[in-house]
Structure formats: structure tokens, C-alpha cells
Amino acid sequence: MQLAAPQLAGHLQKGLRSLYTLHGDEPLLIQEAADAIRATARAQGYTERTVHTVAGAHYDWSEVLASGGSMSLFADRQLIEIQIPSGKPGKDGSQVLQQVAEAARDNDSTLTLVLLPRLDMATQKGAWFGALDSFGVTVRVDPVERQALPAWIAQRLQAQGQRVPAGEAGQRTLQFFADRVEGNLLAAHQEIQKLGLLYPAGELSFEQIENAVLNVARYTPFKLAEAVLGGQVLRVQRMLDGLQAEGEAAVLVHFALSEDIRTLHRVRAAMDAGRPLPMALRENRVWGIKEKLMERALPLIRPAQLAQWLQDAHTVDGIVKGLKQPDWPADPWDALHRMALRVANACALK
């Protein structure tokens, strides 16, 4: 049984299952989902908790089997947590997890909670994950994307009795907040909690939020590439400045940007050869948010622009590796700004 993270609270109100699997790369949301399961379990008599953290290829999985098969010494019911930070249980672990999943079907005295990082589709098709999903509840914890972050912040503020002004002023305030914490959800959570300590319940002004919220945004080169394809010019400038300030390698930023340019070129060539756009994207392994962004961007891009961007990518590749190029800035980050903004401006909605 699969659930999205927002569905978990409603599910727990209806009853507790004996096996839960959480997987995702957002530590705050994983922690909150796990805490919700633990709290429900405690309320229902699962008062003893055992934690197994799988570390290394030679982990002794017999301890996990022994915990599941033993009676609790201090309580009628017990909670067993299996944490697998790598997401790869190995051959022995795969077999044990399948046994644990099958045993959970007939065991109401033991609740098992498996914690995993984000898993790719190939891993989710494995026998061990399939067993966990078949015999228990699987919760995929997705990150909060940038466009959803203002609403997420507003919801969290409301939960502690606070809100921003109505209308456009409030939306600007939420956008400001989101800009300061983008890519760092744990910090966003901490900043929201800080506002709850600093100010009483009720409406928060822009000035109050500005004075309280630090700039704790974290950016990645691949999120930057998404912003470029989305035509978000001001955000692209902010992210480039942030990546440079954080000490990110210019060569990695260039790779993320140039890879998307090459992909756009391959997709356009496939379309010119008669391939429908959806087929061309699939053949070039483009899916998810990148698929939506490229579907929107390709009609806006002229062939001459694509050819120029390919040349820009070649030129900037040399600059980030220390070469001088005529008519281009010598500083790698200045060159990356020029390259990224050319693409972002062309992809902006007209």
C-alpha cells in the first residue's frame, strides 16, 4: 500500500499497520513522518523501541531477525526501526527484509519501521522493496519544490497561529521568505519556529519577517539548471551568486547547464527528423520536471539560438578550465552568468 506523505496523518487516525517504510531525501519531512508513526505507536502500547542502523556491506542482519522474533521484555508490544542510510541492504539484507515483511502480516505485537533515502525506480522494483510495499504501508516523502514553498511556509505559520497579510502584500512576503530558505527545509522550519517565539499569534508584517529570517538558502547546480529552463531570470542570478558564495565548483555548474543545452539540441534534432515531442523527450531520458520545462521551452527557442548556446557551452568549458576566450569574461562565474542568462531570457514567457 502506497501513500503520499500528506496522507499519512489521516491514515494513522484510522488505524495502525504493523509495517511502514519511509523513503525520501528530505530529512525534516522524513523525521516528522517517522515521529507521527512513533507517537501513534506509543499511544497504542508499543512502548519498547529498538533501532538497527545498517552500516557497511558486512552488517550482521541476524540481529534484525532476532529482534523481530523475540518477545519484548518490558512491554506487550515493541517498535523495531531499521535504518538503511545507503538504501542498499545487499543480498543478505534483501532476504531478511523479505522475511520481515512477510512476518509482519501475522504479527500485531511488533511494529516495524524501515527508513530509507530516496530510491530510484530500479531499486523500487527489487524483490525486497516489493515485499515491504506488498505487506505494509510505503510512504514516499517528496521534497517541497520552490513553487510550492510559499504555500508550505504559510501552512506552517498558520499551524502556530500566525499569518502574513492578505493579498499581494502577503504573497510578496512569502516569496521573500522562500527566497531566503530555498533548498534548506530544515532551516525553513527553524525560522518559522523562531517567528513563533519572537512574535505573538496573529498577522506578521514584512518587516517582522525580514528582521527575523536569515538567508539560509542552499542551491544546487541542477536546481539552477531547472530555473534556467524555466526562464526565471532573477532567480538564476540569485542562485549563481549563492553557488559561488558557497564555494561550488564552477565546472560542476557548467556541466549541469551544458548538459541541458545538449539535451535540448538532441530533442530538437529528433523532432526535425519527425519524432513527436513526447517520444523525443523519452528517447533522451527526459522526465519529471525537466520534461515539463523542455516541453514549454522548445517552442520558444529558434534553431540559431540553440546553435549559439552549444558554442557558448564549448567556450565556457574552456574558461572554467583556465583558458582565455576572446570577447568573453576571464572569470568563470562571470562567463557562467552570461551563458545561463542567455538561455533563461530566451525561455522566459513572452
N, C-alpha and C positions, 0 to 999 in steps of 0.2 A: 504494500500500500504506500503510495507516494503522496506527500503533502508539500505544499509551498510553506515557507516559514510563517507567513501571516496567518495560515490556517491552524497552526499548532495550538494556540490558546483555546480556540473553540473545540478542537478535538479533545484536549485534555479535560475539558469540562464534562464531556460525555462519557469518559471512562479511560482507564489506563491500560495500555497493552504491555506485554512482557518483553518486547524488544523494540528498541529505537536506534536508528542510525542517522547521524547528522553529518553532512559533508558540505564544505564551503571554505572560502578563503577570507572571510570577514570575521576576525576574532571577536569583536563585540557582539555580533548577532549570533554567532555560534555559542558564545558564553551565555547569552540571555536565553537562548532556546534550551540549552542544557540545564540552566538554573530552573527554568519553568518545569521541566520534567522532574528534576530532583525535588523541587518543592511539592509537586503533586504526589511524588512517591513517598516522601516523608509523611504527608498528611494521611496516606493510606497504609502506613505501618512499615514501610521499607526504611527502617532506621539504621541499619548497618550498611556501610559503604566501603567497597574495595576497589582500588584503582590499579590498573595494569597499563603501563606505558611501554609500548613496543619500540625498542631501540636496537637497531642493528639486524643483520641477516641471521644471526645465531641466537635470537631471542628464544627463551625457554617457554614455549606455548603450553607446556604441561601445567604450569601454574594457573593459566586461564581455565583449563578444563577442570582442574581440581577445585577452583573457586565455585564454578557453576555446579559441580556435583556434590559439594559439601553442604551440610546444614549450617545455618547461622548459629553461632554460639550465644549471641546476646539478643537476638530478635527473631520473630517468626518469619520475617521477610528481609531480604537483602538486595542491595543495588550493586551491580558489578559494572564498572566502567572499563572499556577497552579503548585506549587512546593510541592511534596509529599516525603519528605526525607525517610520515613519509607517504602514507596512502598505499603502501605496498607491503602486504602481510607476508609475501613469499609463499613457497609451496606448502610448508608445514602450517603456516598461519591460515592459508586458504582453506585447508582441510578442517582446521579447528573451528574457524568461523562458520563453516557449513554445519558442523556438528552443533555449535552453539545455537545457530538459527533454528535448526530442526528441534532441538531440545526445548527451546522457548515456547513452542506451540503447546506443550503439555505441562508447563511449569509456571504456576502462579505465585510461587514463593520467592522467585528470583526475577528481578527486572534487570535486563542487560542494556547498556547504553554504549554504542560504538561511535567514536568521534574520529572523523577523517577530514583531510583537506579537500579542496575542490578536485573532483575526479573527471578525467576525460571520458568520452563516450566508450572508448575501447575498454577501459577499466570497468565501467558500469555494466558492460556485457559479460564480465567474468563470472564464473560459477559462484564464487564466494559472495560477491555483491548481489548477485541474483537471488541467492538463498536468504540474505539479510532482508532484501526487498520483499520476497515472497512470504516469509514467515513473520515479518514485523512491519514497522512503520518507518519509512525513509523520508527524511526531511532535507531538501536541498536549500541551502542558505545562500541566496544570491547577494552580491554587493549592491549597494544603493548607488545607481548611476547619477551622474551630475545633474541631469534634467529632473530627476526625482528628489534631489537633495533638499531643495527649499521646502517641499511639502513634508518631507520626513522631519525636518527641523521644526516646522510649525506643529506637527503632531506631537512631537516630544515636549515642546513648550506647553502645549495645551494639557498634556498629562500632568504637568506640575502646576497648573493653574495660571499659566502666563500666555500671552499672545502678542502679536505685532498689530499695528494699526490696520484697519480695513482698507481695501482698495489698493491703488497703485503704490502708495507710500509704503504699505506693509510688504508688498511684493518686492520693492527695491531693497527693503531692509533684509528680507530673507535671502535675496540674491547676494547681497553684501556678505551675509553670514556664510552662505555656501561657498563663496569665493575664498574665504579665509580658512575653511576647513576641508576643502575638496580633497578626496583621496585619503583622508585620515579620519575614519568614522569614530574611532575611539576618542580622538581629541574633540570631535564634534560633540559627542556625548558628555565629555568632561566640561566643555564650555557651556553646554545647556545646564548642567547641574550647577555650575558656578553662578549662572544667572539666577537660578532658584535660591541660592544662598545670599546673593547680593541685593536682590530686589523682591518686594512682596508680590503676591498674586495680583494679576491684572495686566494692563497693557504696558508693553515695553516700548520706549521710544528708540529711534535710530541712534541717538546719542548714547543712550544707556548700553545698547548692544555694541556700538563701536568702541566704547571705553572698556568694555569687559572682554571682548573676544580677541584673542591673539591670532596672528597669522600663522596657522599650523598646517597649511595645505601641503600635501605631498603629491607630486606629479610623477608620471612615468612616461618614457618616450612613446609608448604605444597608445596611451590616452591622448598624448599630444597629437599623434597621427590621426586619431578619430576626430579631434577638434578641427584639424586642418581640413579633412574631408567634409566636415560639417559646415565649413565656411565661417567658423566662429573666430573672427579676426582678433578681437580684443582678448579673448581667452587664449588664443595661440600666443600672443605677445606675452601675456602674463605667465603662461606655462613655460615658455622658453626662458624667461628671466628666472623663474623658480628652479628649473632644472639646472641652469648654470650656477645659481647660488648654492644649490645642494651638492654641487661637485659631480654631477652626472657626466659621463664620458661623451664628448661631442660625437665620437664615432658611432656610438650606440644610437644617439638621436638621429644621426644621418641615416643609419640603417633602417630605422623604423619608417622614416619619411620616404626614403628612396624605394623601399620595398613596395609601399602602396602605389607609388608612381609607376613602377614596373608592372604591378598588377593591373592598374588602370589601362596601361598600354596593351597588355596581353588580352584583356577583356574586350577592348575596342577592336583589336585585330580580329578576334573571334567573331564579333558582331559584323564586321565588314565582310567576313567570309561567309555570312549567312546564318550564324548561330543566334538564336533568341537570347536576349539578355539574361534571363534566369539560368539558362543552360550554360552560357559563357561564364557566369559567376560560379556555378557549381563546379565546372571543369577546372577552374582556377582556385578551388578550395576557399571560396569567399562565402562566409555565412555570418549569422548573428548581426550585430550592429553594423559591422563593415559592409555587409550585403545591402542593408537599407541605405547606408550613406552613399555607396557607389551607385546604387540604382537612381538615387536623386541627383548625384553629381555628374554622371556621364553625359546626360543630355545637355548640360551646361558647358561642356568642355569641347573646344574646337580641336581638330587634329593637329593644327600648328602649335597650339598650346601644349599638347601632350609631348610633341617632339621637343619643344623648348625645355619642358620640365625634365625630360630624360637627359638633355645636355646639361642642365643645371645640376642634376644629381651627380653626373660624372665630374663636373667641375668642382663641386663642393666636396666630393670624395677626396680629391687631391688636396684641397685646402685643409680638411680636418686631419690629413696625414702629413701636413707641414709644407706643402708645395705652394708656390705663389701662382696666382692666376690673373691674367690681365683683366682689368675692369671689374674685379671682384674684391671685396674686403679681405685683408690678410688674416683678420681674426676669425677663427672658425665659427664662433657664436654669431657674429655679425653676418657671416655668409649663410648660416642656418636660418637666421631671421629672414633674409631676403628670399631664400628658397621656399620656406614654409609659407610666407605671406603671399607670394605669387600664387600659390595653389589655393590658399584659403580665400583670397579675394575672388578668384575665379569660381570657387564652389559656393560662395555666398549667394543666397536667394536674391534674384534681381527684382 
